[in-house]
Amino acid sequence: LQPLARIHETYERAWAADWVVAILAREGIAITPDAKEHIWAALTSLASAPVEERTITGLSVLLQVNDLKQALRSYCIGGPYGRLLDAEAEHLGAASVQAFEIEGLVGTGAAPAVLSYLFHRIGDRLDGRPTLLIIDEGWLAL
């Protein structure tokens, strides 16, 4: 997954800022107005980079606060969750039917971030047509 791929759009950048703040809060970082400003500035800089560089690693490089960088390390390539959220390309596809197996994800520290991103992308695809969203054993993710 590449959650930061579309941050060149202001709406998407605002979503990404909130998403990163949620990750940092789960990592025990105090979210102050200064922290939010650092995140927004780094995302704004990253938005002008080529799409393949709009990764969590790319964001981490641009962050000027060491505590914020350290908190994102687990989500960067080389960290335990980097393989899930730090891709250089998005591979979700655009099929009308998609399935996501989350059995190995449930109970990990990455589950909230991954599920939040997946639901965000699903929400973007809703266009008013009838849609069926089945969440088998969804209670496991709670």
PyMOL commands that set and color helices and strands:
alter all, ss='L'
color gray80, all
select helices_A, chain A and resi 10-26+33-47+51-53+56-62+66-75+82-85+111-125+138-141
alter helices_A, ss='H'
color red, helices_A
deselect
rebuild
show_as cartoon
